[in-house]
Amino acid sequence: NPSTRPTEIESVGGELYPPSGCTSTVYKFTNLDTKMWYVGMHRETDKPYFTSSTNPKFKSDLAKPDARFHFEIKRKC
C-alpha cells in the first residue's frame, strides 16, 4: 500500500502473497540511483517488518532523505 509503506520504497514487485506452508521471505532492495542491490531473508511473523540489515552502506543509503529504492519479494517458502 503506497500510503503506508516507507517513503524510501518507490516501487514494489514480486510475489507478495506466499504459497501455503511457507515460513520465510527472501527479498531484494535496489537503490534506484546507484543500481546497488541488497538481499535479505526474514522468517514470517505477524509483526510488521521492514529490514534488520547491518550492512553499513545499505543503512547509510536508506537513511538519506532523498533515498529511492525498489523492493522486491524474490521467494517465499
C-alpha positions in Angstrom: 0.0 0.0 0.0 1.8 3.2 -1.1 0.2 5.2 1.7 1.7 3.0 4.4 5.0 1.8 3.0 8.2 3.6 4.0 8.8 6.6 1.7 12.2 5.2 0.6 10.4 2.5 -1.3 9.4 4.0 -4.6 8.3 0.8 -6.3 7.4 -2.8 -5.3 7.5 -6.0 -7.3 7.5 -9.8 -6.9 5.1 -12.3 -5.3 3.5 -10.5 -2.4 1.5 -13.5 -1.1 3.3 -16.7 -0.1 2.3 -20.2 -1.1 0.6 -22.2 1.6 3.0 -23.5 4.2 5.9 -21.1 3.6 7.7 -19.7 6.6 10.4 -17.3 5.2 10.8 -14.5 2.7 13.8 -13.6 0.6 13.7 -10.0 -0.5 15.8 -7.6 -2.6 16.2 -3.8 -2.2 17.6 -2.0 -5.3 18.9 1.6 -4.9 17.3 3.3 -8.0 20.0 5.9 -8.1 23.2 3.7 -7.8 21.7 0.3 -9.0 23.3 -1.3 -6.0 21.2 -4.1 -4.5 20.8 -5.8 -1.2 19.3 -9.2 -0.5 17.9 -10.3 2.9 15.8 -13.0 4.5 13.1 -12.9 7.1 11.1 -15.5 8.9 7.4 -14.8 8.6 5.7 -13.4 11.7 2.5 -11.4 12.4 4.6 -8.3 13.2 5.3 -5.6 10.5 8.9 -5.9 9.2 11.0 -3.5 7.1 14.6 -4.6 7.5 17.1 -5.5 10.1 20.2 -5.2 7.9 23.5 -4.4 9.5 25.2 -3.5 6.2 26.7 -0.1 6.7 26.4 1.1 3.1 22.7 0.0 2.9 21.9 1.7 6.2 23.6 4.8 5.0 21.8 4.9 1.7 18.4 4.1 3.3 18.9 7.0 5.8 19.3 9.6 3.1 16.2 11.9 2.9 16.0 11.5 -0.9 16.6 7.7 -1.0 14.8 5.8 -3.7 14.5 2.0 -3.6 12.7 -0.7 -5.4 11.5 -3.5 -3.0 11.0 -7.0 -4.5 10.0 -10.3 -2.9 12.2 -12.9 -4.6 11.0 -16.0 -2.9 8.7 -17.1 -0.1 9.0 -20.5 1.5 
